[in-house]
Amino acid sequence: MNATDNTKAPKPESAPESTTKSAPLAGVKVLDLTTVLMGPLATQLMGDMGADIIKVESPEGDITRDIGPSRHPKMAGVFFHVNRNKRSVVLDLKKPAGKAALLKLAESADVFIYNVRPQAMARLGLTYEAISAVNPRIIYCGCYGYGQNGPYAAKPAYDDLIQGASGIAGLTGLVTGEPRYLPTVIADKTVGLTALYAVLAALFFRERTGQGQAIDVPMFETMAQYMLLEHLYGKVFVPPLGKTGYVRLLTEHRKPFPTRDGHVCAMPYTDAHWQRFFEMSGRPQLKSDPRFANIAERTRHIDELYGIAAEAMREKTTAEWLELFERADIPGMPMHTMDSLLDDIHLNQVGFFQVSEHPSEGQIMNLGIPVSWSASPAGIFRHAPLLGEHTEDVLREAGYSTVQIAELLEERAAAVATR
């Protein structure tokens, strides 16, 4: 489905706005020009907190509308988990009337957020200077690859590239012998969370001062800090007292331990944990081994220590180990797959997975909101929108008449959902 498709699926209805009034960000309006995962995650979390997220899409729509299985075109699986609690507006920003409509929407917005290269925003005439000229109080947030004062400024960036550039793939290679990207978009998601807290801090500053501002959230610098936090290690000191790389994380034995019938995740950490583990694993003599006497010595001999633990874990079943860990208060957990995680007893008891009826896409599995607020609860207030589902409503709220909206549609500067 694109903004001009015709199908027989019913047209969704928006959730009542009154349901958001007590949420943490109730009353905050966000113009969301982000696509894919990084920016949309940040804005969805704002929407979960009650902000009115106006997702401005091109006539083709956000690329995630086409990633994964779908019941109808432009409503694929990945889209749902970063685009709920949003209203979709289709504007062609390359057309003067479409750009003018966006500037009109910006007049009443609190936040303007995008995740393309700043050079692209400049070509569209949508720089901070242009947006703040119509709304000086706006928070203008750019999420993109690299800081704009360095030689990488104009380079494109994707999660894989940032994983490689920030050292993640290289660290994996130190353990496995072959550099690999983590099988999750860790850079996109981490930088999305960084953009969220940056915007919230700017909103708090504006509440105190009345002043809007521009925010830059570069992926490369964010992930370089993220990775070097523990892995700068010996090079924290000048001159260095050792190499980079936190050794506990780089031993080949740091992985789910094979048991007699599967795998188990175990994390003895403190002196007391290891003393109890040596006893329960039938190796009490190691309790007095100076190599394992404290965290400093264990870190220096981590490969030997984890090798001993791996050998011990093979001697019992997963269930036996989990029972022993529970009794000894040693941190341990089962190893889930993506499928078995859906059946986790804890997640199901706390209501983390919520099935709802999407007006056009049928039953949808929603992922719960992990954070709770005692006085201002977040929530799922709107379903993930069809492409252009709210174009007319949002333009009307901005002051466009029925005739003016019809003219925008006729010029193809805007589009609406037709199913």
C-alpha positions as a Markdown table, in Angstrom:
| # | Residue | x | y | z |
|---|---|---|---|---|
| 1 | Met | 0.0 | 0.0 | 0.0 |
| 2 | Asn | 1.3 | 3.4 | -0.8 |
| 3 | Ala | -0.4 | 6.7 | -0.3 |
| 4 | Thr | -2.5 | 6.2 | -3.5 |
| 5 | Asp | -3.2 | 2.5 | -3.3 |
| 6 | Asn | -6.7 | 1.2 | -3.2 |
| 7 | Thr | -7.5 | -2.0 | -1.2 |
| 8 | Lys | -10.5 | -3.4 | 0.7 |
| 9 | Ala | -8.9 | -3.2 | 4.1 |
| 10 | Pro | -10.8 | -1.0 | 6.6 |
| 11 | Lys | -9.5 | 2.5 | 7.5 |
| 12 | Pro | -8.1 | 2.7 | 11.0 |
| 13 | Glu | -9.5 | 5.1 | 13.5 |
| 14 | Ser | -7.1 | 7.1 | 15.8 |
| 15 | Ala | -7.0 | 6.5 | 19.5 |
| 16 | Pro | -8.6 | 9.2 | 21.6 |
| 17 | Glu | -6.2 | 11.9 | 22.5 |
| 18 | Ser | -7.6 | 12.1 | 26.0 |
| 19 | Thr | -5.8 | 8.9 | 26.9 |
| 20 | Thr | -2.4 | 10.6 | 26.7 |
| 21 | Lys | -3.2 | 13.5 | 29.0 |
| 22 | Ser | -1.5 | 12.1 | 32.1 |
| 23 | Ala | 1.5 | 10.7 | 30.3 |
| 24 | Pro | 5.0 | 12.2 | 31.0 |
| 25 | Leu | 5.3 | 14.1 | 27.7 |
| 26 | Ala | 1.6 | 15.0 | 27.2 |
| 27 | Gly | 1.3 | 18.3 | 25.3 |
| 28 | Val | 4.7 | 18.0 | 23.5 |
| 29 | Lys | 4.4 | 18.0 | 19.7 |
| 30 | Val | 7.2 | 16.4 | 17.7 |
| 31 | Leu | 7.8 | 16.8 | 14.0 |
| 32 | Asp | 9.4 | 13.4 | 13.1 |
| 33 | Leu | 11.3 | 13.4 | 9.8 |
| 34 | Thr | 13.2 | 10.2 | 10.8 |
| 35 | Thr | 13.3 | 6.9 | 8.9 |
| 36 | Val | 14.5 | 3.3 | 9.4 |
| 37 | Leu | 15.3 | 2.5 | 13.0 |
| 38 | Met | 17.5 | 5.0 | 14.9 |
| 39 | Gly | 15.3 | 8.1 | 14.8 |
| 40 | Pro | 12.0 | 6.3 | 14.7 |
| 41 | Leu | 12.9 | 4.4 | 18.0 |
| 42 | Ala | 13.6 | 7.8 | 19.7 |
| 43 | Thr | 10.4 | 9.3 | 18.5 |
| 44 | Gln | 8.3 | 6.2 | 19.3 |
| 45 | Leu | 9.6 | 6.3 | 22.9 |
| 46 | Met | 8.5 | 10.0 | 23.1 |
| 47 | Gly | 5.1 | 8.9 | 21.7 |
| 48 | Asp | 4.9 | 6.1 | 24.4 |
| 49 | Met | 5.4 | 8.9 | 26.9 |
| 50 | Gly | 2.4 | 10.8 | 25.5 |
| 51 | Ala | 4.0 | 13.2 | 22.9 |
| 52 | Asp | 2.1 | 13.9 | 19.7 |
| 53 | Ile | 4.4 | 12.5 | 17.1 |
| 54 | Ile | 3.7 | 13.7 | 13.6 |
| 55 | Lys | 5.6 | 11.4 | 11.3 |
| 56 | Val | 6.4 | 13.2 | 8.1 |
| 57 | Glu | 6.9 | 10.7 | 5.3 |
| 58 | Ser | 7.8 | 11.0 | 1.6 |
| 59 | Pro | 5.2 | 9.6 | -0.9 |
| 60 | Glu | 7.2 | 6.3 | -0.9 |
| 61 | Gly | 7.0 | 6.1 | 2.9 |
| 62 | Asp | 9.6 | 5.0 | 5.5 |
| 63 | Ile | 11.7 | 2.2 | 4.2 |
| 64 | Thr | 10.9 | 0.0 | 7.2 |
| 65 | Arg | 7.3 | -0.2 | 5.9 |
| 66 | Asp | 8.8 | -2.8 | 3.5 |
| 67 | Ile | 11.1 | -4.8 | 5.8 |
| 68 | Gly | 9.7 | -8.2 | 7.0 |
| 69 | Pro | 6.5 | -10.1 | 6.6 |
| 70 | Ser | 3.3 | -8.2 | 5.9 |
| 71 | Arg | -0.4 | -8.7 | 5.4 |
| 72 | His | -0.7 | -5.6 | 3.3 |
| 73 | Pro | 2.0 | -3.6 | 1.4 |
| 74 | Lys | 3.7 | -0.8 | 3.3 |
| 75 | Met | 2.8 | -2.3 | 6.7 |
| 76 | Ala | 5.7 | -4.9 | 7.3 |
| 77 | Gly | 6.6 | -6.3 | 10.7 |
| 78 | Val | 9.6 | -4.2 | 11.6 |
| 79 | Phe | 7.6 | -1.0 | 11.1 |
| 80 | Phe | 5.3 | -1.7 | 14.0 |
| 81 | His | 7.8 | -1.7 | 16.7 |
| 82 | Val | 9.3 | 1.8 | 16.0 |
| 83 | Asn | 6.2 | 3.6 | 14.8 |
| 84 | Arg | 3.3 | 3.1 | 17.2 |
| 85 | Asn | 1.9 | 6.2 | 18.9 |
| 86 | Lys | 2.5 | 8.3 | 15.7 |
| 87 | Arg | 0.4 | 10.1 | 13.1 |
| 88 | Ser | 1.5 | 9.8 | 9.5 |
| 89 | Val | 1.5 | 12.8 | 7.2 |
| 90 | Val | 2.8 | 12.5 | 3.6 |
| 91 | Leu | 4.5 | 15.6 | 2.2 |
| 92 | Asp | 6.8 | 15.9 | -0.8 |
| 93 | Leu | 9.4 | 18.3 | 0.7 |
| 94 | Lys | 11.0 | 18.8 | -2.7 |
| 95 | Lys | 7.9 | 20.7 | -3.8 |
| 96 | Pro | 7.5 | 24.3 | -2.6 |
| 97 | Ala | 4.0 | 23.6 | -1.3 |
| 98 | Gly | 5.1 | 20.6 | 0.6 |
| 99 | Lys | 8.0 | 22.4 | 2.2 |
| 100 | Ala | 5.7 | 25.3 | 3.0 |
| 101 | Ala | 3.3 | 22.9 | 4.7 |
| 102 | Leu | 6.2 | 21.5 | 6.8 |
| 103 | Leu | 7.2 | 25.0 | 7.9 |
| 104 | Lys | 3.6 | 25.7 | 8.9 |
| 105 | Leu | 3.6 | 22.6 | 11.0 |
| 106 | Ala | 6.9 | 23.6 | 12.6 |
| 107 | Glu | 5.3 | 26.8 | 13.9 |
| 108 | Ser | 3.5 | 24.9 | 16.6 |
| 109 | Ala | 6.0 | 22.1 | 17.2 |
| 110 | Asp | 8.2 | 21.6 | 20.2 |
| 111 | Val | 10.7 | 19.3 | 18.6 |
| 112 | Phe | 11.9 | 18.8 | 15.0 |
| 113 | Ile | 14.0 | 15.6 | 14.6 |
| 114 | Tyr | 15.6 | 14.1 | 11.5 |
| 115 | Asn | 18.2 | 11.4 | 10.7 |
| 116 | Val | 19.6 | 12.1 | 7.2 |
| 117 | Arg | 22.9 | 13.9 | 6.6 |
| 118 | Pro | 22.8 | 17.6 | 7.4 |
| 119 | Gln | 23.8 | 18.4 | 3.9 |
| 120 | Ala | 20.5 | 16.9 | 2.7 |
| 121 | Met | 18.6 | 19.1 | 5.1 |
| 122 | Ala | 20.5 | 22.1 | 3.8 |
| 123 | Arg | 19.6 | 21.3 | 0.2 |
| 124 | Leu | 15.9 | 21.2 | 1.2 |
| 125 | Gly | 16.3 | 24.5 | 3.0 |
| 126 | Leu | 15.4 | 22.9 | 6.3 |
| 127 | Thr | 18.4 | 23.9 | 8.5 |
| 128 | Tyr | 18.1 | 25.0 | 12.1 |
| 129 | Glu | 18.2 | 28.6 | 11.0 |
| 130 | Ala | 15.2 | 28.0 | 8.7 |
| 131 | Ile | 13.2 | 26.1 | 11.2 |
| 132 | Ser | 14.0 | 28.4 | 14.2 |
| 133 | Ala | 13.1 | 31.4 | 12.1 |
| 134 | Val | 9.4 | 30.3 | 12.2 |
| 135 | Asn | 9.7 | 28.9 | 15.8 |
| 136 | Pro | 12.6 | 30.2 | 18.0 |
| 137 | Arg | 11.6 | 27.9 | 20.8 |
| 138 | Ile | 11.9 | 24.7 | 18.8 |
| 139 | Ile | 14.3 | 21.9 | 19.7 |
| 140 | Tyr | 16.0 | 20.9 | 16.5 |
| 141 | Cys | 17.7 | 17.5 | 16.7 |
| 142 | Gly | 19.8 | 15.9 | 14.0 |
| 143 | Cys | 20.8 | 12.2 | 14.3 |
| 144 | Tyr | 23.4 | 11.2 | 11.6 |
| 145 | Gly | 26.7 | 9.5 | 11.1 |
| 146 | Tyr | 29.6 | 11.8 | 12.1 |
| 147 | Gly | 30.3 | 15.1 | 13.8 |
| 148 | Gln | 30.3 | 18.0 | 11.4 |
| 149 | Asn | 33.7 | 19.3 | 12.3 |
| 150 | Gly | 35.7 | 16.3 | 11.1 |
| 151 | Pro | 36.7 | 14.8 | 7.8 |
| 152 | Tyr | 33.9 | 12.2 | 7.9 |
| 153 | Ala | 31.2 | 14.9 | 8.1 |
| 154 | Ala | 29.6 | 14.2 | 4.8 |
| 155 | Lys | 29.9 | 10.4 | 4.8 |
| 156 | Pro | 26.8 | 8.1 | 4.8 |
| 157 | Ala | 26.4 | 5.9 | 7.9 |
| 158 | Tyr | 24.5 | 2.7 | 8.6 |
| 159 | Asp | 24.6 | 0.4 | 11.6 |
| 160 | Asp | 27.1 | -2.0 | 10.0 |
| 161 | Leu | 29.5 | 0.8 | 9.1 |
| 162 | Ile | 29.4 | 2.3 | 12.6 |
| 163 | Gln | 29.8 | -1.2 | 14.2 |
| 164 | Gly | 33.0 | -1.6 | 12.2 |
| 165 | Ala | 34.3 | 2.0 | 12.7 |
| 166 | Ser | 33.6 | 2.0 | 16.5 |
| 167 | Gly | 35.5 | -1.3 | 17.1 |
| 168 | Ile | 32.6 | -3.6 | 17.7 |
| 169 | Ala | 33.4 | -5.9 | 14.7 |
| 170 | Gly | 37.1 | -5.9 | 15.6 |
| 171 | Leu | 36.4 | -6.9 | 19.2 |
| 172 | Thr | 34.3 | -9.8 | 17.9 |
| 173 | Gly | 37.2 | -10.8 | 15.8 |
| 174 | Leu | 39.5 | -10.9 | 18.8 |
| 175 | Val | 37.2 | -13.6 | 20.3 |
| 176 | Thr | 36.1 | -15.6 | 17.3 |
| 177 | Gly | 39.1 | -15.1 | 14.9 |
| 178 | Glu | 36.9 | -13.4 | 12.4 |
| 179 | Pro | 35.5 | -9.8 | 12.6 |
| 180 | Arg | 31.7 | -9.9 | 12.7 |
| 181 | Tyr | 28.9 | -7.4 | 13.2 |
| 182 | Leu | 26.6 | -8.2 | 16.1 |
| 183 | Pro | 23.3 | -9.6 | 14.8 |
| 184 | Thr | 21.4 | -6.7 | 16.1 |
| 185 | Val | 21.3 | -3.0 | 15.1 |
| 186 | Ile | 23.1 | -2.0 | 18.3 |
| 187 | Ala | 24.4 | 1.3 | 17.0 |
| 188 | Asp | 21.0 | 2.4 | 15.7 |
| 189 | Lys | 19.2 | 1.5 | 18.9 |
| 190 | Thr | 21.9 | 3.0 | 21.2 |
| 191 | Val | 22.1 | 6.3 | 19.3 |
| 192 | Gly | 18.3 | 6.4 | 19.2 |
| 193 | Leu | 18.2 | 6.3 | 23.0 |
| 194 | Thr | 20.9 | 8.9 | 23.1 |
| 195 | Ala | 18.8 | 11.2 | 20.9 |
| 196 | Leu | 15.9 | 10.6 | 23.2 |
| 197 | Tyr | 17.8 | 11.8 | 26.3 |
| 198 | Ala | 19.3 | 14.7 | 24.4 |
| 199 | Val | 15.9 | 15.9 | 23.4 |
| 200 | Leu | 14.5 | 15.5 | 26.9 |
| 201 | Ala | 17.4 | 17.5 | 28.4 |
| 202 | Ala | 16.8 | 20.3 | 25.8 |
| 203 | Leu | 13.1 | 20.4 | 26.7 |
| 204 | Phe | 13.9 | 20.6 | 30.4 |
| 205 | Phe | 16.4 | 23.5 | 29.6 |
| 206 | Arg | 13.7 | 25.2 | 27.6 |
| 207 | Glu | 11.2 | 24.9 | 30.4 |
| 208 | Arg | 13.7 | 26.8 | 32.6 |
| 209 | Thr | 14.9 | 29.4 | 30.1 |
| 210 | Gly | 12.4 | 29.6 | 27.3 |
| 211 | Gln | 15.3 | 29.0 | 24.9 |
| 212 | Gly | 15.2 | 26.5 | 22.0 |
| 213 | Gln | 18.4 | 25.1 | 20.5 |
| 214 | Ala | 20.0 | 22.7 | 17.9 |
| 215 | Ile | 21.3 | 19.3 | 19.0 |
| 216 | Asp | 23.7 | 17.1 | 17.1 |
| 217 | Val | 23.7 | 13.4 | 17.8 |
| 218 | Pro | 26.5 | 11.7 | 15.8 |
| 219 | Met | 26.5 | 7.9 | 15.6 |
| 220 | Phe | 30.3 | 7.4 | 15.4 |
| 221 | Glu | 31.2 | 9.5 | 18.4 |
| 222 | Thr | 28.4 | 8.1 | 20.4 |
| 223 | Met | 29.4 | 4.5 | 19.8 |
| 224 | Ala | 33.1 | 5.3 | 20.2 |
| 225 | Gln | 32.3 | 6.5 | 23.7 |
| 226 | Tyr | 30.0 | 3.6 | 24.3 |
| 227 | Met | 32.7 | 1.0 | 23.3 |
| 228 | Leu | 35.7 | 2.7 | 25.0 |
| 229 | Leu | 33.9 | 3.0 | 28.3 |
| 230 | Glu | 35.3 | -0.3 | 29.5 |
| 231 | His | 37.6 | -1.2 | 26.6 |
| 232 | Leu | 40.0 | 1.8 | 26.9 |
| 233 | Tyr | 41.3 | -0.2 | 29.8 |
| 234 | Gly | 45.0 | 0.2 | 30.2 |
| 235 | Lys | 45.2 | 3.2 | 28.0 |
| 236 | Val | 43.1 | 5.2 | 30.4 |
| 237 | Phe | 46.4 | 6.2 | 31.8 |
| 238 | Val | 49.0 | 8.4 | 30.1 |
| 239 | Pro | 51.4 | 6.8 | 29.5 |
| 240 | Pro | 49.5 | 3.6 | 29.1 |
| 241 | Leu | 49.6 | 1.0 | 31.9 |
| 242 | Gly | 48.4 | -1.7 | 29.5 |
| 243 | Lys | 46.6 | -2.5 | 26.3 |
| 244 | Thr | 43.0 | -1.7 | 25.3 |
| 245 | Gly | 40.4 | -4.3 | 25.8 |
| 246 | Tyr | 38.7 | -5.4 | 29.0 |
| 247 | Val | 40.1 | -9.0 | 29.3 |
| 248 | Arg | 37.1 | -10.6 | 31.0 |
| 249 | Leu | 34.9 | -9.7 | 28.0 |
| 250 | Leu | 37.5 | -11.0 | 25.5 |
| 251 | Thr | 38.1 | -14.5 | 26.7 |
| 252 | Glu | 36.9 | -17.2 | 24.4 |
| 253 | His | 35.1 | -18.9 | 27.3 |
| 254 | Arg | 32.8 | -15.9 | 27.9 |
| 255 | Lys | 29.6 | -17.3 | 26.4 |
| 256 | Pro | 26.7 | -19.4 | 27.5 |
| 257 | Phe | 28.2 | -22.5 | 29.1 |
| 258 | Pro | 27.4 | -25.9 | 27.6 |
| 259 | Thr | 25.8 | -28.2 | 30.1 |
| 260 | Arg | 25.0 | -31.9 | 29.9 |
| 261 | Asp | 21.8 | -31.2 | 28.0 |
| 262 | Gly | 21.9 | -27.6 | 26.7 |
| 263 | His | 23.3 | -24.2 | 27.8 |
| 264 | Val | 23.2 | -22.0 | 30.8 |
| 265 | Cys | 24.1 | -18.4 | 31.5 |
| 266 | Ala | 26.1 | -18.0 | 34.7 |
| 267 | Met | 27.8 | -15.0 | 36.2 |
| 268 | Pro | 29.6 | -15.7 | 39.5 |
| 269 | Tyr | 31.1 | -12.3 | 40.1 |
| 270 | Thr | 31.9 | -11.5 | 43.7 |
| 271 | Asp | 34.4 | -13.3 | 46.0 |
| 272 | Ala | 31.5 | -15.0 | 47.7 |
| 273 | His | 29.9 | -16.1 | 44.4 |
| 274 | Trp | 33.1 | -17.8 | 43.3 |
| 275 | Gln | 33.7 | -19.5 | 46.7 |
| 276 | Arg | 30.2 | -21.0 | 46.6 |
| 277 | Phe | 30.7 | -22.0 | 42.9 |
| 278 | Phe | 34.0 | -23.8 | 43.6 |
| 279 | Glu | 32.3 | -25.7 | 46.5 |
| 280 | Met | 29.1 | -26.7 | 44.5 |
| 281 | Ser | 31.2 | -27.7 | 41.5 |
| 282 | Gly | 33.3 | -30.2 | 43.4 |
| 283 | Arg | 36.4 | -28.1 | 43.3 |
| 284 | Pro | 36.8 | -26.8 | 46.9 |
| 285 | Gln | 40.6 | -26.6 | 46.6 |
| 286 | Leu | 40.2 | -23.6 | 44.3 |
| 287 | Lys | 38.8 | -21.6 | 47.2 |
| 288 | Ser | 42.3 | -21.0 | 48.4 |
| 289 | Asp | 43.9 | -20.7 | 45.0 |
| 290 | Pro | 45.6 | -17.2 | 45.0 |
| 291 | Arg | 44.8 | -16.8 | 41.3 |
| 292 | Phe | 41.1 | -16.5 | 42.2 |
| 293 | Ala | 41.3 | -14.8 | 45.6 |
| 294 | Asn | 39.8 | -11.5 | 44.5 |
| 295 | Ile | 38.5 | -9.6 | 41.5 |
| 296 | Ala | 41.8 | -8.2 | 40.5 |
| 297 | Glu | 43.5 | -11.6 | 40.5 |
| 298 | Arg | 40.5 | -13.3 | 38.8 |
| 299 | Thr | 40.6 | -10.6 | 36.1 |
| 300 | Arg | 44.3 | -11.3 | 35.5 |
| 301 | His | 43.6 | -15.1 | 35.2 |
| 302 | Ile | 40.2 | -14.8 | 33.6 |
| 303 | Asp | 40.9 | -17.2 | 30.8 |
| 304 | Glu | 41.9 | -20.0 | 33.2 |
| 305 | Leu | 39.0 | -19.3 | 35.5 |
| 306 | Tyr | 36.3 | -19.3 | 32.8 |
| 307 | Gly | 37.9 | -22.5 | 31.3 |
| 308 | Ile | 37.5 | -24.2 | 34.7 |
| 309 | Ala | 33.9 | -23.0 | 34.9 |
| 310 | Ala | 33.2 | -24.3 | 31.4 |
| 311 | Glu | 34.6 | -27.7 | 32.3 |
| 312 | Ala | 32.4 | -27.8 | 35.4 |
| 313 | Met | 29.2 | -26.8 | 33.7 |
| 314 | Arg | 29.3 | -29.8 | 31.4 |
| 315 | Glu | 28.9 | -32.1 | 34.4 |
| 316 | Lys | 25.3 | -31.3 | 35.2 |
| 317 | Thr | 22.1 | -30.5 | 33.3 |
| 318 | Thr | 20.8 | -26.9 | 32.8 |
| 319 | Ala | 18.0 | -27.4 | 35.3 |
| 320 | Glu | 20.4 | -28.8 | 37.9 |
| 321 | Trp | 22.6 | -25.8 | 37.5 |
| 322 | Leu | 19.8 | -23.3 | 37.7 |
| 323 | Glu | 18.5 | -24.9 | 40.9 |
| 324 | Leu | 22.0 | -24.8 | 42.4 |
| 325 | Phe | 22.5 | -21.1 | 41.4 |
| 326 | Glu | 19.1 | -20.2 | 42.9 |
| 327 | Arg | 20.0 | -21.9 | 46.2 |
| 328 | Ala | 23.4 | -20.3 | 46.4 |
| 329 | Asp | 22.3 | -16.9 | 45.2 |
| 330 | Ile | 24.6 | -17.0 | 42.2 |
| 331 | Pro | 23.4 | -15.0 | 39.2 |
| 332 | Gly | 22.2 | -17.4 | 36.5 |
| 333 | Met | 19.6 | -17.5 | 33.8 |
| 334 | Pro | 18.4 | -19.8 | 31.0 |
| 335 | Met | 19.6 | -19.1 | 27.5 |
| 336 | His | 16.7 | -18.0 | 25.3 |
| 337 | Thr | 16.4 | -18.1 | 21.6 |
| 338 | Met | 14.2 | -15.4 | 20.0 |
| 339 | Asp | 11.4 | -17.9 | 19.9 |
| 340 | Ser | 11.7 | -19.2 | 23.4 |
| 341 | Leu | 11.9 | -15.6 | 24.7 |
| 342 | Leu | 8.3 | -15.2 | 23.6 |
| 343 | Asp | 7.3 | -17.9 | 26.2 |
| 344 | Asp | 9.4 | -16.6 | 29.1 |
| 345 | Ile | 7.4 | -17.0 | 32.3 |
| 346 | His | 8.5 | -13.6 | 33.7 |
| 347 | Leu | 7.7 | -11.6 | 30.6 |
| 348 | Asn | 4.3 | -13.2 | 30.3 |
| 349 | Gln | 3.4 | -12.7 | 33.9 |
| 350 | Val | 4.3 | -8.9 | 33.8 |
| 351 | Gly | 2.3 | -8.5 | 30.6 |
| 352 | Phe | 5.2 | -7.6 | 28.4 |
| 353 | Phe | 3.6 | -9.1 | 25.3 |
| 354 | Gln | 0.3 | -7.5 | 24.4 |
| 355 | Val | -1.8 | -8.6 | 21.5 |
| 356 | Ser | -4.0 | -5.8 | 20.0 |
| 357 | Glu | -6.3 | -5.5 | 17.1 |
| 358 | His | -4.9 | -3.2 | 14.4 |
| 359 | Pro | -7.8 | -1.6 | 12.4 |
| 360 | Ser | -6.4 | -2.7 | 9.0 |
| 361 | Glu | -3.7 | -5.3 | 9.8 |
| 362 | Gly | -5.5 | -7.6 | 12.2 |
| 363 | Gln | -3.9 | -8.9 | 15.4 |
| 364 | Ile | -0.5 | -7.5 | 16.2 |
| 365 | Met | 2.0 | -8.4 | 19.0 |
| 366 | Asn | 3.0 | -5.3 | 20.8 |
| 367 | Leu | 6.2 | -5.1 | 22.9 |
| 368 | Gly | 5.4 | -3.6 | 26.3 |
| 369 | Ile | 6.9 | -0.5 | 27.8 |
| 370 | Pro | 9.6 | -1.6 | 30.3 |
| 371 | Val | 9.7 | 1.6 | 32.3 |
| 372 | Ser | 6.8 | 2.5 | 34.7 |
| 373 | Trp | 5.8 | 5.9 | 36.2 |
| 374 | Ser | 3.7 | 6.0 | 39.3 |
| 375 | Ala | 2.0 | 9.3 | 38.6 |
| 376 | Ser | 2.2 | 9.7 | 34.8 |
| 377 | Pro | 2.1 | 6.3 | 33.1 |
| 378 | Ala | 3.2 | 5.9 | 29.5 |
| 379 | Gly | 1.1 | 3.7 | 27.2 |
| 380 | Ile | 0.2 | 2.6 | 23.7 |
| 381 | Phe | -2.2 | 5.2 | 22.6 |
| 382 | Arg | -2.2 | 4.8 | 18.8 |
| 383 | His | -1.6 | 2.0 | 16.4 |
| 384 | Ala | 1.2 | 2.2 | 13.9 |
| 385 | Pro | -0.2 | 4.4 | 11.1 |
| 386 | Leu | -1.0 | 3.7 | 7.5 |
| 387 | Leu | 1.1 | 5.9 | 5.1 |
| 388 | Gly | -0.6 | 9.3 | 5.0 |
| 389 | Glu | -3.4 | 8.2 | 7.4 |
| 390 | His | -3.4 | 11.5 | 9.3 |
| 391 | Thr | -2.4 | 14.0 | 6.5 |
| 392 | Glu | -5.7 | 15.8 | 6.4 |
| 393 | Asp | -6.2 | 15.9 | 10.1 |
| 394 | Val | -2.8 | 17.4 | 10.8 |
| 395 | Leu | -3.0 | 19.9 | 8.0 |
| 396 | Arg | -6.4 | 21.0 | 9.2 |
| 397 | Glu | -5.0 | 21.4 | 12.8 |
| 398 | Ala | -2.3 | 23.7 | 11.3 |
| 399 | Gly | -4.9 | 26.0 | 9.8 |
| 400 | Tyr | -5.3 | 24.6 | 6.2 |
| 401 | Ser | -8.7 | 24.8 | 4.8 |
| 402 | Thr | -10.5 | 22.0 | 2.9 |
| 403 | Val | -9.8 | 23.8 | -0.3 |
| 404 | Gln | -6.1 | 24.3 | 0.5 |
| 405 | Ile | -5.7 | 20.6 | 1.4 |
| 406 | Ala | -7.3 | 19.6 | -1.8 |
| 407 | Glu | -4.9 | 21.8 | -3.7 |
| 408 | Leu | -1.9 | 20.2 | -2.0 |
| 409 | Leu | -3.3 | 16.8 | -2.9 |
| 410 | Glu | -3.9 | 17.9 | -6.5 |
| 411 | Glu | -0.3 | 19.2 | -6.8 |
| 412 | Arg | 1.0 | 15.9 | -5.2 |
| 413 | Ala | 2.7 | 18.0 | -2.6 |
| 414 | Ala | 0.8 | 15.9 | 0.0 |
| 415 | Ala | -1.0 | 12.5 | -0.1 |
| 416 | Val | -3.4 | 10.6 | 2.0 |
| 417 | Ala | -4.1 | 6.9 | 2.8 |
| 418 | Thr | -6.8 | 5.4 | 0.6 |
| 419 | Arg | -7.5 | 2.3 | 2.6 |
